[in-house]
């Protein structure tokens, strides 16, 4: 098992902790989830429904748009998503989320 310190060193972007309700779409099916932390590169998401590692999904933030994402890891109901969209677009959305979220 990898240590938390090792995992932190592997991240390219600083993560911010938060709890935010979102909708995750996979094959046109919607599942309510919660984002637990987020960065320009991705997010940690809590979902009652498991999604397979390697799945391409859409993460929808109400009022802030959709983010194409890829499931890079999972641990029970926790999922690690990597954003596939332009980092500049994601940074703008995160700034808006911080201001108005």
C-alpha positions in Angstrom: 0.0 0.0 0.0 1.3 3.5 -0.9 1.8 6.1 1.8 -0.2 9.3 1.8 3.1 11.3 1.6 4.1 9.4 -1.6 0.8 10.0 -3.2 0.9 13.7 -2.4 4.3 13.9 -4.0 2.9 12.3 -7.2 0.2 14.9 -7.7 0.9 17.7 -10.2 -1.7 20.1 -8.8 -2.6 21.3 -5.3 -5.9 19.9 -4.1 -8.5 21.7 -2.1 -10.8 19.9 0.3 -14.5 20.6 0.0 -17.8 18.7 0.0 -20.0 19.4 -3.0 -22.9 17.5 -4.5 -22.4 16.6 -8.2 -23.8 14.3 -10.8 -21.6 11.7 -12.4 -22.7 10.4 -15.9 -21.6 7.0 -17.3 -23.2 5.6 -20.4 -26.1 8.1 -20.1 -26.9 7.0 -16.5 -26.8 9.7 -13.8 -25.5 9.0 -10.3 -25.5 11.5 -7.4 -22.0 11.8 -5.8 -20.0 14.1 -3.6 -16.7 15.7 -4.5 -14.4 15.6 -1.5 -11.3 17.3 -2.9 -10.5 18.9 -6.2 -7.6 20.4 -8.3 -7.1 21.5 -11.8 -6.0 18.0 -12.6 -8.8 16.0 -11.0 -11.0 15.2 -8.1 -11.7 12.6 -5.3 -15.4 11.6 -5.5 -17.6 9.6 -3.2 -20.3 7.6 -5.0 -22.5 4.8 -3.7 -22.3 3.2 -7.1 -18.9 1.8 -8.1 -17.4 2.8 -11.5 -14.7 0.7 -13.1 -11.1 1.9 -13.2 -10.5 3.2 -16.7 -14.1 4.4 -17.3 -14.7 7.7 -19.0 -17.3 9.7 -17.2 -18.8 13.2 -17.1 -18.7 15.1 -13.8 -21.4 17.7 -13.7 -21.3 20.7 -11.3 -24.7 22.4 -11.1 -24.2 26.0 -12.4 -20.5 25.3 -13.3 -20.7 22.9 -16.2 -19.5 19.4 -17.2 -16.0 18.0 -17.0 -14.9 15.1 -19.1 -13.1 12.7 -16.7 -11.3 9.4 -16.5 -11.5 7.1 -13.4 -7.8 6.5 -12.5 -8.3 4.7 -9.2 -11.0 3.5 -6.9 -11.3 2.2 -3.3 -14.7 1.0 -2.4 -17.0 4.0 -2.8 -14.1 6.5 -3.4 -13.1 7.3 -6.9 -10.1 9.3 -8.2 -10.9 11.2 -11.4 -8.5 12.8 -13.8 -9.9 15.7 -15.8 -9.6 15.4 -19.5 -10.6 19.0 -20.4 -8.3 22.0 -20.9 -6.7 22.9 -17.5 -7.3 26.6 -18.2 -11.0 26.0 -18.6 -11.0 24.0 -15.4 -9.1 26.6 -13.5 -11.7 29.2 -14.5 -14.5 27.0 -13.3 -12.8 26.3 -10.0 -12.2 30.0 -9.5 -15.9 30.7 -10.1 -16.8 27.8 -7.8 -14.6 29.3 -5.0 -16.3 32.7 -5.5 -19.9 31.7 -6.0 -20.1 28.0 -5.0 
